[in-house]
Amino acid sequence: MAQLIDGKRISQEIKDELKIEVQKMEEQGISVCLAVVQVGNDPASTVYVRNKKKACAYVGIESRAYELPEETTEEELVRLVEELNQDASVNGILVQLPLPSHIDEDRIIRTISPDKDVDGFHPVSVGRLWIGEKGFVSCTPAGIIQLLKRSGIGIEGKNCVIAGRSNIVGKPMAALLLRENGTVTVTHSRTKNLSEITSKADILIAAIGKARFITAEYVKDGAVVIDVGMNRDEEGHLCGDVDFEDVEPKVSAITPVPGGVGPMTIAMLMNNCVETVRC
Ligand code: NAP
């Protein structure tokens, strides 16, 4: 039977470690504050923002909420972010995506100071990651590295295949696996004979956004499978990119959905917030 990689347990472990670190910082008079900006009231964003605030409260990070109306202009949002950049009492800035369509997301991401870019989306953070400099790393792929390490799964020398090349998952995942000395292949929607490539992976990361797309024929015997997908199936049930029932008997370790990668994203956001004040 495959090892079930428990993201709930590992994310809790990380938040507990951070909580102790934040307590120690507070004893030295250092506090951490995250500004959380939401424009409009997209229900999914409201849930994400609420969960981020809850995690902040647990770890001991102050979260300052900026809830702006849907009609907020791009200029108004740019001004707010610039003010937060200047505000020494704010350590991290998170602008919840997606933004309403009249606002240019890339411009807002670029306006956030790279020193407060806890989502790791700023081009400076992305560049630092690729050249191996210290900086903020996109939370989901950073969480996947923690899942592997804390489950005792080595990356060095392994054949790692990523399905998906998005800026928030696939590409930073490739940089991180490379940093850990994995041998990395990135695939995408134009990749020919996908299953031929994925079935050679020692570690397969599925991040394509297609419900239960990865079946047993895509996977090598004994592989480690990380399922990033968060999809709804025809019945509206939450499911991953991996067909868990089909794949699990064949592999050595696998993440469930829910309870795998999902909880790690917020834990790593908390880690990035603490990182803003680490020496
Ligand atoms: P995205 O921006 O839509 O990117 C999807 C990627 O998959 C693209 O690079 C696309 O290729 C590739 N792709 C699509 N169909 C493919 C196919 N048939 N074969 C190979 N590659 C294919 O998605 P994302 O933001 O990376 O998210 C991916 C999934 O992870 C979604 O289900 C999302 O909800 C989930 N997610 C979960 C978390 C979490 O915290 N658990 C965080 C982020 C995302 P092209 O580039 O060629 O279009």
Residues whose N, C-alpha, C, O or C-beta is under 5 A from the ligand:
A	BS01	NAP	T140 A163 G164 R165 S166 V169 G170 T187 H188 S189 R190 A207 I208 G209 V228 G229 M230 N231 V261 G262 T265
